[in-house]
Every structure is written in structure tokens, then in C-alpha cells.
Amino acid sequence: MIRILLVDDHAVVREGYRRFLERSDDLRVVGDAEDADAGFYLWTQCLPDVTVVDLSMRGAGGMKLLTRILARLPEARCLVFSMYEGALVAQRALEAGARGYVTKGSQPEVLVQAVRAAHAGRIYLSADIVQSRTALAEDARRLAALTGKEHEIFRLLAQGRAVADIAQLLHLSAKTVANHQSQIREKLGLATPAALVHLALRHGLIDATAPAF
């Protein structure tokens, strides 16, 4: 029997997945909590085989809960179940020690598979995260093809800087910056300023306060 702790700030979500998980004879939910503090307390009381954690919760949040649990018991099996579909978020969760990452857009059966995989000590990623990681790797390959100067101009363009401003900042002519801009778009396969911004955001090269196009 795999004993499961659910930590999610939506009661309906917890109840729905409790019912679904317990349809399987080998799974049993031994507790559920609505925030990281309550989740950590319950974890210390029942020491579940697998803890399913949402990242977006009131208070400390799911990532903090992961680090607290794994600091106490490094071999603990934790599985992230989140609305966030980005590969970078999933990577941070895995680096924190999560045994898997499943998005809430996945079919319920995927969560069952992930729980069993985590319990067995395997890493499990839902298909959309696998696809996102593949796309991120391809993006990284293209970014690596940029020269140092092109990378610098790419980042400034993604911040919403005008060509004239970049030229003044880098002590270049506007024509030189415009040429670099064309080469950057060609190397990265980008057709619009919005695509450039989104690529920079996906790789953490600018923050979410960058202008939207």
C-alpha cells in the first residue's frame, strides 16, 4: 500500500484527487493539508510514502515545503502537482529534490502513474513537461549560437529597448545594432518582438516585468 499526503490549497482539488487515487487498491491518502505549514506538520505525523505538493499556495508555498521535507529526510518521495507548465519551474522543483512533476492539465491517470513511479524511486514527468523541456533545450542550442555581442543586444531588445537606445548604450552605430538585430532573429528563428520577449522570459534572461507586445 502506498500512503499519500496531499498538499493543495483548494479543498475541491484535494477531495477530487483523494477519491480518484483511492480507486486504486494500492493507493491510500493518509492526510491532506491546505498550506505548507500544515502540510509539513502532517508529514511529520504520518511520514507518508509519497507527498503530492502544489507549488502555488498561501504562505510559504510548495517549493519551501519541498525543501523543508527533504532537509529533514533527504530520501523522502515528493511529487509536484501544479498548474505551472514551464520547464524552468519543473527543473527548479527537480533540483530541489522532487521525484516528479505533473501539471494539473494532465489526465488523472497520469497522477496515479507518477505516484507509483515516485514511490519506486523513479523520476516522472508529465508529457507536456517533457515536451516543454525538449523545446527549452532547442532554444538553448539556438541561443548558444549567438556571439557575446549578439546575446547582449538580444537581452536589451527583450527588455524593450529601442535600437537607438541600444546603440548609444553600447557605443555602436544604429545601423550596426539593426544588423545585429536581423542576425539575432535569423539565428533564433524569431519573426516578432513578442516571440523574442517570450524566449528571453522562458530562459530567465529578463524578468516578468518586461514590456508586453
MIDOSE-1310 file (N, C-alpha, C; in nm, 2 decimals, decimal comma, always signed):
residues 213
miri	+0,08/-0,12/+0,00/+0,00/+0,00/+0,00/+0,09/+0,13/+0,00; +0,06/+0,22/-0,09/+0,14/+0,34/-0,10/+0,06/+0,45/-0,02; +0,11/+0,50/+0,08/+0,05/+0,60/+0,16/+0,08/+0,74/+0,11; -0,02/+0,82/+0,09/+0,00/+0,95/+0,02/-0,05/+1,07/+0,11
llvd	+0,02/+1,18/+0,10/-0,02/+1,30/+0,16/-0,04/+1,40/+0,05; -0,16/+1,47/+0,05/-0,19/+1,57/-0,05/-0,18/+1,71/+0,01; -0,11/+1,80/-0,05/-0,10/+1,94/+0,00/-0,13/+2,03/-0,12; -0,25/+2,09/-0,11/-0,31/+2,18/-0,21/-0,40/+2,28/-0,14
dhav	-0,40/+2,40/-0,18/-0,49/+2,50/-0,11/-0,63/+2,50/-0,16; -0,67/+2,41/-0,25/-0,81/+2,40/-0,30/-0,87/+2,27/-0,24; -0,97/+2,29/-0,16/-1,03/+2,17/-0,09/-1,10/+2,08/-0,20; -1,16/+2,14/-0,30/-1,22/+2,06/-0,40/-1,12/+1,97/-0,48
vreg	-1,00/+2,03/-0,51/-0,90/+1,96/-0,57/-0,85/+1,84/-0,49; -0,83/+1,87/-0,36/-0,78/+1,76/-0,27/-0,89/+1,65/-0,26; -1,01/+1,68/-0,25/-1,11/+1,58/-0,23/-1,13/+1,50/-0,36; -1,12/+1,57/-0,48/-1,14/+1,50/-0,60/-1,03/+1,40/-0,63
yrrf	-0,91/+1,44/-0,60/-0,79/+1,35/-0,62/-0,78/+1,25/-0,52; -0,83/+1,28/-0,40/-0,83/+1,17/-0,30/-0,92/+1,06/-0,35; -1,04/+1,09/-0,39/-1,13/+0,99/-0,44/-1,08/+0,91/-0,56; -1,01/+0,99/-0,65/-0,96/+0,92/-0,77/-0,84/+0,83/-0,73
lers	-0,75/+0,88/-0,65/-0,64/+0,80/-0,61/-0,68/+0,67/-0,54; -0,78/+0,68/-0,45/-0,82/+0,57/-0,37/-0,90/+0,47/-0,45; -0,93/+0,49/-0,58/-0,99/+0,39/-0,66/-0,89/+0,28/-0,69; -0,76/+0,31/-0,67/-0,66/+0,21/-0,69/-0,63/+0,13/-0,56
ddlr	-0,63/+0,00/-0,57/-0,62/-0,07/-0,44/-0,49/-0,05/-0,37; -0,39/-0,01/-0,45/-0,26/+0,00/-0,38/-0,23/+0,15/-0,34; -0,33/+0,24/-0,34/-0,30/+0,38/-0,30/-0,40/+0,41/-0,19; -0,35/+0,49/-0,09/-0,44/+0,54/+0,01/-0,39/+0,68/+0,06
vvgd	-0,48/+0,77/+0,06/-0,45/+0,91/+0,11/-0,46/+0,91/+0,26; -0,35/+0,94/+0,33/-0,35/+0,93/+0,47/-0,36/+1,07/+0,54; -0,37/+1,17/+0,45/-0,38/+1,31/+0,50/-0,39/+1,41/+0,39; -0,44/+1,53/+0,42/-0,44/+1,64/+0,33/-0,43/+1,77/+0,40
aeda	-0,37/+1,87/+0,34/-0,35/+2,00/+0,40/-0,36/+2,11/+0,30; -0,39/+2,23/+0,35/-0,42/+2,34/+0,26/-0,30/+2,44/+0,24; -0,20/+2,42/+0,32/-0,08/+2,51/+0,31/+0,05/+2,44/+0,35; +0,16/+2,50/+0,33/+0,29/+2,44/+0,35/+0,31/+2,41/+0,50
dagf	+0,27/+2,50/+0,59/+0,29/+2,47/+0,73/+0,21/+2,35/+0,78; +0,08/+2,35/+0,74/+0,00/+2,24/+0,78/+0,05/+2,11/+0,72; +0,10/+2,12/+0,59/+0,15/+2,01/+0,52/+0,27/+1,95/+0,59; +0,36/+2,04/+0,63/+0,48/+1,99/+0,70/+0,45/+1,92/+0,83
ylwt	+0,35/+1,98/+0,90/+0,32/+1,92/+1,03/+0,26/+1,78/+1,01; +0,17/+1,77/+0,91/+0,11/+1,64/+0,88/+0,21/+1,54/+0,83; +0,31/+1,59/+0,75/+0,41/+1,50/+0,71/+0,49/+1,44/+0,82; +0,52/+1,53/+0,92/+0,60/+1,47/+1,04/+0,52/+1,37/+1,12
qclp	+0,38/+1,39/+1,11/+0,30/+1,30/+1,19/+0,28/+1,16/+1,12; +0,26/+1,16/+0,99/+0,22/+1,04/+0,92/+0,33/+0,98/+0,84; +0,44/+1,06/+0,81/+0,55/+1,01/+0,73/+0,50/+0,93/+0,61; +0,43/+0,99/+0,52/+0,38/+0,92/+0,40/+0,48/+0,87/+0,31
dvtv	+0,45/+0,77/+0,22/+0,54/+0,72/+0,13/+0,56/+0,82/+0,01; +0,46/+0,89/-0,02/+0,47/+1,00/-0,13/+0,39/+1,12/-0,09; +0,45/+1,24/-0,10/+0,38/+1,36/-0,07/+0,36/+1,44/-0,20; +0,23/+1,47/-0,23/+0,20/+1,54/-0,35/+0,18/+1,68/-0,32
vdls	+0,26/+1,77/-0,38/+0,26/+1,91/-0,34/+0,23/+2,00/-0,46; +0,14/+2,10/-0,43/+0,12/+2,21/-0,53/+0,22/+2,32/-0,50; +0,26/+2,39/-0,60/+0,36/+2,50/-0,58/+0,29/+2,63/-0,54; +0,17/+2,66/-0,59/+0,11/+2,78/-0,56/+0,01/+2,77/-0,45
mrga	+0,06/+2,81/-0,33/-0,03/+2,80/-0,21/+0,00/+2,93/-0,12; -0,10/+2,96/-0,04/-0,08/+3,07/+0,05/+0,04/+3,04/+0,15; +0,10/+3,15/+0,19/+0,21/+3,14/+0,28/+0,34/+3,10/+0,22; +0,41/+3,00/+0,28/+0,54/+2,96/+0,23/+0,55/+2,91/+0,09
ggmk	+0,44/+2,84/+0,05/+0,44/+2,78/-0,09/+0,50/+2,65/-0,09; +0,47/+2,58/-0,21/+0,51/+2,44/-0,22/+0,66/+2,42/-0,23; +0,74/+2,51/-0,29/+0,88/+2,49/-0,31/+0,95/+2,49/-0,17; +0,90/+2,58/-0,08/+0,95/+2,58/+0,05/+0,92/+2,45/+0,13
lltr	+0,80/+2,40/+0,11/+0,76/+2,27/+0,17/+0,86/+2,16/+0,13; +0,89/+2,16/+0,00/+0,98/+2,06/-0,06/+1,11/+2,06/+0,02; +1,17/+2,18/+0,03/+1,30/+2,20/+0,09/+1,30/+2,16/+0,24; +1,19/+2,19/+0,31/+1,18/+2,16/+0,45/+1,17/+2,00/+0,47
ilar	+1,09/+1,94/+0,39/+1,08/+1,79/+0,40/+1,21/+1,73/+0,37; +1,27/+1,77/+0,26/+1,39/+1,70/+0,21/+1,51/+1,73/+0,30; +1,51/+1,85/+0,37/+1,61/+1,88/+0,47/+1,60/+1,78/+0,59; +1,48/+1,75/+0,62/+1,45/+1,66/+0,73/+1,48/+1,51/+0,69
lpea	+1,44/+1,48/+0,57/+1,45/+1,34/+0,53/+1,49/+1,34/+0,38; +1,62/+1,34/+0,34/+1,66/+1,35/+0,20/+1,60/+1,25/+0,11; +1,57/+1,13/+0,16/+1,52/+1,02/+0,08/+1,37/+1,03/+0,06; +1,30/+1,13/+0,12/+1,16/+1,14/+0,11/+1,11/+1,15/-0,04
rclv	+1,00/+1,09/-0,07/+0,95/+1,10/-0,21/+0,84/+1,21/-0,22; +0,88/+1,31/-0,29/+0,79/+1,43/-0,31/+0,76/+1,44/-0,46; +0,63/+1,47/-0,49/+0,59/+1,48/-0,63/+0,51/+1,62/-0,64; +0,55/+1,70/-0,74/+0,49/+1,83/-0,76/+0,37/+1,81/-0,85
fsmy	+0,26/+1,86/-0,82/+0,13/+1,86/-0,90/+0,08/+2,00/-0,91; +0,11/+2,07/-1,02/+0,10/+2,21/-1,03/+0,03/+2,26/-1,16; -0,02/+2,38/-1,15/-0,08/+2,44/-1,27/+0,03/+2,50/-1,36; +0,15/+2,52/-1,31/+0,26/+2,58/-1,39/+0,32/+2,47/-1,49
egal	+0,32/+2,51/-1,61/+0,36/+2,42/-1,72/+0,50/+2,45/-1,77; +0,57/+2,54/-1,71/+0,70/+2,58/-1,77/+0,81/+2,48/-1,73; +0,90/+2,46/-1,82/+1,01/+2,36/-1,80/+1,11/+2,41/-1,69; +1,13/+2,55/-1,68/+1,22/+2,60/-1,58/+1,17/+2,58/-1,44
vaqr	+1,04/+2,60/-1,42/+0,98/+2,57/-1,29/+0,99/+2,42/-1,25; +0,97/+2,34/-1,35/+0,98/+2,19/-1,33/+1,13/+2,16/-1,29; +1,22/+2,22/-1,36/+1,36/+2,20/-1,33/+1,40/+2,24/-1,19; +1,35/+2,36/-1,15/+1,38/+2,40/-1,01/+1,32/+2,30/-0,91
alea	+1,21/+2,25/-0,94/+1,15/+2,15/-0,84/+1,23/+2,03/-0,84; +1,28/+1,98/-0,95/+1,36/+1,86/-0,96/+1,50/+1,89/-0,89; +1,55/+2,00/-0,91/+1,68/+2,04/-0,84/+1,66/+2,05/-0,69; +1,54/+2,08/-0,65/+1,51/+2,09/-0,50/+1,49/+1,95/-0,44
garg	+1,48/+1,85/-0,53/+1,47/+1,71/-0,48/+1,34/+1,64/-0,51; +1,24/+1,71/-0,58/+1,12/+1,64/-0,62/+1,15/+1,52/-0,71; +1,07/+1,42/-0,69/+1,08/+1,29/-0,77/+1,00/+1,30/-0,90; +0,93/+1,40/-0,92/+0,85/+1,41/-1,04/+0,77/+1,54/-1,05
yvtk	+0,71/+1,57/-1,17/+0,64/+1,69/-1,19/+0,53/+1,66/-1,28; +0,40/+1,69/-1,24/+0,28/+1,66/-1,32/+0,20/+1,79/-1,32; +0,16/+1,83/-1,44/+0,07/+1,95/-1,45/-0,07/+1,91/-1,42; -0,15/+2,01/-1,38/-0,29/+1,98/-1,35/-0,37/+1,97/-1,48
gsqp	-0,32/+2,00/-1,59/-0,38/+1,98/-1,71/-0,38/+1,83/-1,76; -0,30/+1,75/-1,69/-0,28/+1,61/-1,73/-0,41/+1,53/-1,69; -0,42/+1,42/-1,75/-0,53/+1,33/-1,72/-0,51/+1,27/-1,58; -0,61/+1,25/-1,50/-0,60/+1,20/-1,36/-0,51/+1,07/-1,35
evlv	-0,52/+0,98/-1,45/-0,44/+0,86/-1,45/-0,29/+0,89/-1,45; -0,25/+1,01/-1,50/-0,11/+1,04/-1,50/-0,06/+1,06/-1,36; -0,14/+1,12/-1,28/-0,10/+1,14/-1,14/-0,08/+1,00/-1,07; -0,17/+0,91/-1,10/-0,15/+0,77/-1,04/-0,02/+0,71/-1,08
qavr	+0,01/+0,72/-1,21/+0,14/+0,67/-1,26/+0,26/+0,74/-1,20; +0,25/+0,87/-1,18/+0,36/+0,95/-1,12/+0,38/+0,91/-0,97; +0,27/+0,89/-0,90/+0,28/+0,85/-0,76/+0,35/+0,71/-0,75; +0,31/+0,62/-0,83/+0,38/+0,49/-0,83/+0,53/+0,49/-0,87
aaha	+0,56/+0,58/-0,97/+0,69/+0,60/-1,01/+0,78/+0,66/-0,90; +0,72/+0,76/-0,84/+0,80/+0,83/-0,73/+0,82/+0,73/-0,61; +0,72/+0,65/-0,58/+0,73/+0,56/-0,47/+0,84/+0,46/-0,50; +0,86/+0,42/-0,63/+0,96/+0,33/-0,67/+1,10/+0,39/-0,69
griy	+1,11/+0,52/-0,67/+1,23/+0,59/-0,67/+1,27/+0,65/-0,81; +1,17/+0,64/-0,90/+1,20/+0,69/-1,04/+1,15/+0,84/-1,05; +1,21/+0,91/-1,15/+1,16/+1,04/-1,18/+1,05/+1,03/-1,29; +0,95/+1,11/-1,27/+0,83/+1,10/-1,36/+0,80/+1,24/-1,40
lsad	+0,78/+1,27/-1,53/+0,74/+1,40/-1,58/+0,62/+1,38/-1,67; +0,52/+1,46/-1,66/+0,40/+1,45/-1,75/+0,45/+1,49/-1,89; +0,37/+1,44/-1,99/+0,41/+1,46/-2,13/+0,43/+1,60/-2,17; +0,35/+1,69/-2,11/+0,36/+1,84/-2,15/+0,49/+1,90/-2,10
ivqs	+0,54/+1,85/-1,98/+0,66/+1,90/-1,93/+0,78/+1,84/-2,01; +0,77/+1,71/-2,05/+0,87/+1,66/-2,13/+0,89/+1,74/-2,26; +0,77/+1,77/-2,32/+0,77/+1,85/-2,45/+0,83/+1,99/-2,42; +0,79/+2,05/-2,31/+0,84/+2,18/-2,28/+1,00/+2,18/-2,26
rtal	+1,04/+2,07/-2,19/+1,19/+2,06/-2,17/+1,26/+2,04/-2,30; +1,20/+1,97/-2,39/+1,26/+1,95/-2,52/+1,27/+2,08/-2,60; +1,16/+2,16/-2,60/+1,16/+2,29/-2,66/+1,27/+2,38/-2,60; +1,28/+2,38/-2,47/+1,37/+2,46/-2,40/+1,52/+2,43/-2,44
aeda	+1,54/+2,30/-2,45/+1,68/+2,25/-2,49/+1,71/+2,30/-2,63; +1,61/+2,30/-2,72/+1,63/+2,35/-2,86/+1,65/+2,50/-2,86; +1,58/+2,57/-2,77/+1,60/+2,72/-2,76/+1,74/+2,74/-2,71; +1,79/+2,67/-2,61/+1,92/+2,69/-2,56/+2,03/+2,66/-2,66
rrla	+2,01/+2,56/-2,75/+2,10/+2,54/-2,86/+2,11/+2,66/-2,95; +2,00/+2,72/-2,98/+2,00/+2,84/-3,07/+2,06/+2,96/-3,00; +2,03/+2,97/-2,87/+2,09/+3,09/-2,80/+2,24/+3,07/-2,79; +2,29/+2,95/-2,79/+2,44/+2,93/-2,78/+2,51/+2,97/-2,91
altg	+2,43/+2,98/-3,02/+2,49/+3,02/-3,14/+2,51/+3,17/-3,15; +2,46/+3,24/-3,06/+2,48/+3,39/-3,06/+2,62/+3,42/-3,01; +2,67/+3,53/-3,07/+2,80/+3,58/-3,02/+2,77/+3,65/-2,89; +2,88/+3,69/-2,82/+2,86/+3,76/-2,70/+2,79/+3,89/-2,72
kehe	+2,83/+3,96/-2,83/+2,76/+4,09/-2,85/+2,62/+4,07/-2,89; +2,59/+3,97/-2,97/+2,45/+3,94/-3,01/+2,37/+3,90/-2,89; +2,42/+3,83/-2,80/+2,35/+3,79/-2,68/+2,32/+3,91/-2,59; +2,41/+4,01/-2,58/+2,39/+4,13/-2,51/+2,28/+4,21/-2,57
ifrl	+2,28/+4,22/-2,70/+2,18/+4,30/-2,78/+2,04/+4,23/-2,77; +2,04/+4,10/-2,78/+1,92/+4,02/-2,76/+1,85/+4,05/-2,63; +1,93/+4,05/-2,52/+1,87/+4,08/-2,39/+1,82/+4,22/-2,38; +1,89/+4,31/-2,44/+1,84/+4,45/-2,43/+1,71/+4,47/-2,52
laqg	+1,71/+4,41/-2,63/+1,59/+4,41/-2,71/+1,47/+4,35/-2,64; +1,50/+4,24/-2,57/+1,39/+4,17/-2,49/+1,34/+4,26/-2,38; +1,42/+4,35/-2,33/+1,38/+4,44/-2,22/+1,30/+4,55/-2,28; +1,28/+4,56/-2,41/+1,20/+4,66/-2,47/+1,28/+4,79/-2,52
rava	+1,42/+4,78/-2,51/+1,50/+4,89/-2,55/+1,49/+4,91/-2,71; +1,49/+5,04/-2,75/+1,49/+5,07/-2,89/+1,63/+5,06/-2,95; +1,64/+5,04/-3,08/+1,77/+5,02/-3,14/+1,86/+5,14/-3,11; +1,80/+5,26/-3,12/+1,88/+5,38/-3,10/+1,94/+5,39/-2,95
diaq	+1,86/+5,34/-2,86/+1,90/+5,34/-2,72/+2,01/+5,24/-2,70; +2,00/+5,12/-2,76/+2,10/+5,02/-2,75/+2,23/+5,07/-2,81; +2,22/+5,13/-2,93/+2,34/+5,19/-2,99/+2,41/+5,28/-2,90; +2,34/+5,37/-2,84/+2,40/+5,47/-2,75/+2,47/+5,40/-2,63
llhl	+2,39/+5,30/-2,57/+2,44/+5,23/-2,45/+2,57/+5,15/-2,48; +2,58/+5,09/-2,60/+2,69/+5,00/-2,63/+2,79/+5,07/-2,72; +2,77/+5,20/-2,74/+2,87/+5,28/-2,82/+2,88/+5,22/-2,96; +2,77/+5,19/-3,02/+2,77/+5,14/-3,16/+2,68/+5,23/-3,25
sakt	+2,69/+5,21/-3,38/+2,60/+5,28/-3,46/+2,47/+5,22/-3,47; +2,36/+5,29/-3,49/+2,23/+5,23/-3,50/+2,22/+5,13/-3,61; +2,29/+5,15/-3,72/+2,29/+5,06/-3,83/+2,36/+4,92/-3,79; +2,46/+4,93/-3,71/+2,53/+4,81/-3,66/+2,43/+4,73/-3,57
vanh	+2,36/+4,80/-3,48/+2,27/+4,73/-3,39/+2,15/+4,67/-3,47; +2,10/+4,75/-3,57/+1,99/+4,69/-3,66/+2,04/+4,57/-3,73; +2,16/+4,57/-3,78/+2,22/+4,45/-3,85/+2,22/+4,33/-3,75; +2,27/+4,36/-3,63/+2,28/+4,25/-3,53/+2,14/+4,20/-3,50
qsqi	+2,04/+4,29/-3,49/+1,90/+4,25/-3,46/+1,85/+4,15/-3,57; +1,88/+4,18/-3,69/+1,84/+4,09/-3,80/+1,91/+3,96/-3,79; +2,03/+3,96/-3,76/+2,11/+3,83/-3,75/+2,06/+3,75/-3,63; +2,02/+3,82/-3,52/+1,97/+3,75/-3,40/+1,84/+3,68/-3,43
rekl	+1,75/+3,75/-3,50/+1,62/+3,70/-3,53/+1,63/+3,58/-3,63; +1,73/+3,59/-3,72/+1,75/+3,48/-3,81/+1,81/+3,36/-3,74; +1,90/+3,37/-3,65/+1,96/+3,26/-3,58/+1,86/+3,19/-3,49; +1,78/+3,27/-3,43/+1,68/+3,22/-3,33/+1,55/+3,18/-3,39
glat	+1,53/+3,21/-3,52/+1,40/+3,18/-3,59/+1,29/+3,25/-3,53; +1,31/+3,38/-3,50/+1,20/+3,47/-3,44/+1,15/+3,57/-3,54; +1,02/+3,57/-3,55/+0,95/+3,66/-3,65/+0,90/+3,79/-3,59; +0,88/+3,79/-3,46/+0,82/+3,91/-3,40/+0,89/+3,95/-3,27
paal	+0,87/+4,08/-3,23/+0,93/+4,12/-3,10/+0,87/+4,04/-2,98; +0,74/+4,00/-2,99/+0,68/+3,92/-2,89/+0,75/+3,79/-2,87; +0,78/+3,72/-2,98/+0,85/+3,60/-2,97/+0,98/+3,61/-2,91; +1,05/+3,72/-2,93/+1,18/+3,75/-2,87/+1,17/+3,76/-2,72
vhla	+1,07/+3,84/-2,68/+1,05/+3,86/-2,53/+1,01/+3,72/-2,47; +0,92/+3,65/-2,53/+0,88/+3,52/-2,47/+1,00/+3,42/-2,45; +1,09/+3,42/-2,55/+1,21/+3,34/-2,55/+1,30/+3,38/-2,43; +1,32/+3,51/-2,41/+1,40/+3,56/-2,30/+1,34/+3,52/-2,17
lrhg	+1,21/+3,53/-2,16/+1,14/+3,50/-2,04/+1,15/+3,35/-2,00; +1,14/+3,27/-2,10/+1,15/+3,12/-2,08/+1,28/+3,08/-2,02; +1,38/+3,16/-2,06/+1,52/+3,12/-2,02/+1,57/+3,21/-1,90; +1,48/+3,29/-1,84/+1,51/+3,37/-1,73/+1,61/+3,48/-1,76
lida	+1,62/+3,52/-1,88/+1,71/+3,63/-1,92/+1,66/+3,77/-1,88; +1,53/+3,78/-1,87/+1,46/+3,90/-1,82/+1,36/+3,86/-1,73; +1,30/+3,95/-1,65/+1,20/+3,92/-1,56/+1,06/+3,95/-1,62; +0,96/+3,91/-1,54/+0,82/+3,92/-1,59/+0,77/+4,06/-1,61
tapa	+0,85/+4,16/-1,56/+0,81/+4,30/-1,57/+0,85/+4,36/-1,71; +0,91/+4,27/-1,79/+0,95/+4,32/-1,93/+0,82/+4,36/-2,00; +0,83/+4,46/-2,09/+0,71/+4,51/-2,16/+0,65/+4,40/-2,24; +0,52/+4,40/-2,25/+0,45/+4,31/-2,34/+0,42/+4,37/-2,47
f	+0,42/+4,28/-2,58/+0,40/+4,33/-2,71/+0,27/+4,27/-2,76
